[in-house]
């Protein structure tokens, strides 16, 4: 049964629109801007580029891009949860597996696996969090940059 579910999810994932997400190329960020209906601002920093999307409701989504052109981290802050399936991409399944394996508090979630770190805290009209792939973080920096 589990194998059938895995195959079905893989087939469904192939039918989803192409969105930027954790682990994807920088070129896919433009689709996030369109889907979120926001404004994009790019800031070059030492060792990474920050792509910040500000939505019409004032929320922000930040995507951190390595010199290799990969999205290694994301963060969000605002009035609502912004399309986590879109932003996490293939890592959403990893998050769901990890959530089932531990007790998750109502207002905050901290998930740490070998391939994903996810932190989310929030309540009505106030959400913030971050997620990153440790193996994609450039060697000259730490995860603390993802805020």
Secondary structure, DSSP 8 states (H G I E B T S, - for coil): -HHHHHHHHHHHHHHS-----TTSBGGGHHHHHHHHT-EEEEEEETTEEEEEEE-TTS-EEEEEEETTSBEEEEEEEESS---HHHHHTTHHHHHHHHHHTS---SSEEEEE-SS-EEEEEEETTEEEEEEE-GGGS-TTS-GGG--
